[in-house]
Amino acid sequence: MKNTWKDEYINSFLDSFVSVIASIVGDKKIKLEKNIQHSQESPGYKICVNIGFVGDFKGQANFIMGKNTAMVLTSTLAGGMEISEVDDLVKSAIGEFANMVMGGVCTNLSSEEIVLDITPPSIITGEDYQISSLIPQFCSKISVVDIGNIVFDIAIKQD
């Protein structure tokens, strides 16, 4: 493999991201912004799910969202259950959301005979933290009416 980004790889990530969101939110309006500029700094309270991947290439995916977005997404996943704080249920639901997206990525890429394995999700919560990567990143953002914004940051290293 060459040390360049391949659109079909990124598209496999984005297709899974949009597909999973659409399956959760139904007919709500979804807007995807590709290749956005994203600061590594995350001011304010945020939740980040980090999932690593290894195989034919390696890297990590970060799903970054605000507290309210995480709670509304969890409520939607839980059939409308009232969520009033970021607790273990929210962290578990957001981790499972990220697992669903990355599982879809692995499935999408397997049709191209590319094999990836994913790590269990790591959940990072708090205020004013930084996430950095030493490998090139592709960043996108999805906005969902009545839910909020989720930044999807993908870093891929090809050997």
GICOR-V697854 format. One record per backbone hydrogen bond with DSSP energy under -1.0 kcal/mol. NH is the residue of the N-H (numbers start at 1). CO is the residue of the C=O. E is the energy in kcal/mol with one decimal. If there is no record, write none. Layout:
nh->NH co->CO e->E
nh->NH co->CO e->E
This chain:
nh->4 co->2 e->-1.1
nh->9 co->6 e->-1.1
nh->10 co->6 e->-1.9
nh->11 co->7 e->-3.3
nh->12 co->8 e->-1.4
nh->13 co->9 e->-1.5
nh->14 co->10 e->-2.7
nh->15 co->11 e->-3.2
nh->16 co->12 e->-1.6
nh->17 co->13 e->-2.3
nh->18 co->14 e->-2.7
nh->19 co->15 e->-2.4
nh->20 co->16 e->-2.7
nh->21 co->17 e->-2.1
nh->22 co->18 e->-2.8
nh->23 co->19 e->-2.1
nh->24 co->20 e->-1.3
nh->25 co->21 e->-2.7
nh->26 co->22 e->-1.6
nh->28 co->25 e->-1.1
nh->31 co->143 e->-2.7
nh->33 co->141 e->-3.1
nh->36 co->139 e->-2.3
nh->42 co->129 e->-1.7
nh->46 co->126 e->-2.7
nh->47 co->65 e->-3.0
nh->48 co->124 e->-3.0
nh->49 co->63 e->-2.2
nh->50 co->122 e->-2.8
nh->51 co->61 e->-2.5
nh->53 co->59 e->-2.4
nh->54 co->117 e->-2.4
nh->56 co->115 e->-2.7
nh->58 co->157 e->-2.4
nh->59 co->53 e->-2.2
nh->60 co->155 e->-2.1
nh->61 co->51 e->-2.7
nh->62 co->153 e->-2.8
nh->63 co->49 e->-2.3
nh->64 co->151 e->-2.8
nh->65 co->47 e->-2.5
nh->70 co->66 e->-2.3
nh->71 co->67 e->-2.1
nh->72 co->68 e->-2.7
nh->73 co->69 e->-2.8
nh->74 co->70 e->-2.2
nh->75 co->71 e->-2.4
nh->76 co->72 e->-2.4
nh->77 co->73 e->-2.6
nh->78 co->74 e->-2.2
nh->79 co->76 e->-1.4
nh->80 co->75 e->-3.4
nh->87 co->85 e->-1.1
nh->91 co->87 e->-2.3
nh->92 co->88 e->-2.5
nh->93 co->89 e->-2.7
nh->94 co->90 e->-2.7
nh->95 co->91 e->-2.1
nh->96 co->92 e->-2.4
nh->97 co->93 e->-2.4
nh->98 co->94 e->-2.1
nh->99 co->95 e->-2.2
nh->100 co->96 e->-2.5
nh->101 co->97 e->-2.1
nh->102 co->98 e->-2.7
nh->103 co->99 e->-2.7
nh->104 co->100 e->-1.9
nh->105 co->101 e->-1.9
nh->106 co->102 e->-2.4
nh->107 co->103 e->-2.1
nh->108 co->104 e->-3.0
nh->109 co->105 e->-2.8
nh->110 co->106 e->-1.7
nh->112 co->109 e->-1.6
nh->113 co->110 e->-1.7
nh->114 co->109 e->-2.1
nh->117 co->54 e->-3.1
nh->119 co->52 e->-2.4
nh->122 co->50 e->-2.5
nh->124 co->48 e->-3.3
nh->126 co->46 e->-1.5
nh->131 co->40 e->-1.6
nh->138 co->154 e->-3.2
nh->140 co->152 e->-2.2
nh->141 co->33 e->-2.4
nh->142 co->150 e->-2.7
nh->143 co->31 e->-2.9
nh->144 co->148 e->-2.4
nh->145 co->29 e->-2.2
nh->147 co->144 e->-2.2
nh->148 co->144 e->-2.2
nh->150 co->142 e->-2.4
nh->151 co->64 e->-2.9
nh->152 co->140 e->-2.9
nh->153 co->62 e->-2.8
nh->154 co->138 e->-3.2
nh->155 co->60 e->-2.9
nh->156 co->136 e->-1.1
nh->157 co->58 e->-4.0
